Amino acid sequence: MYCYEPAGFIASRKKWVHLWCMKQRHDEPQFKFRIPSELKEALELAAQTNNRTLTSEIIHRLEKSFSSNQSPWIAQTQKDALEFQLFQVQSKLKWLSQKWNERLDTKKPLGNLESIMYESDISALEDSILFLKNKISEIDSIK
């Protein structure tokens, strides 16, 4: 397990985790290397997109490259399944948005619970879309 928490992060319950993380960072070997600036920019963009530090992104990609003993056929099958799930979630989001707009157009009174449930459903679907897109990107980056 890799832990790259900010150095100033100390909470009463998580102090031992923070101290373990600090120890973990100092025990691991450091490695300096040169890479083309275009590759560094691509890694930085990927790290930002995936909400990781640059170091975490590099480690993640290296681990994936060594752990993926899968054939390209299996990776493509997984990607196809994820793309189908993505299509289903996007379709459901579109359907839910259309139903909600129809409800607003008819000017029927909306209850607070109904509004909260709608917002919750929309948020969950948007999170699912983001998750599936990230998974598809991971498969693409391994190929």
C-alpha positions, 0 to 999 in steps of 0.5 A: 500500500502506498500512502502519499498524504500531505505532510501537514495532515494530522488528525487525532484519529488518524495520527498513527496513519499519518506517522506510518505514511511519513515512515513509508515515504522515507523508507522507500527508495528514491529514483531520479530519471529523465523523461521528455517534456511531452511525456511529463506533461502527459503524466501531469495531466493524467495525474490531475485527471485521476486526482493523484500526485505525479508520483502516485500516477507514475507508480500506478502506471508502472504497477499496472504495466507489470501486473497486466499479464492479460492478452489484448483480447481480454483487455478489449473484452473488458473495455467493451463491457465497460463501454456498454455499462457506460452507454447504459448509465448515460442512457439512464441519465438522459431518460431521468433528465427528460422525465424531470424536464417533462415534470417541470414543463407540466408545472406539477408541484414538486416535493422536497423529497422528490427533488432530493431523490432526483438530485441524488440519482443524478449525482450517482449517475454522474459519478458512475459515468466518471468512474467508468470513463476512468476505467476505460482510460486505464485499459487504454493506457495499458495497451 
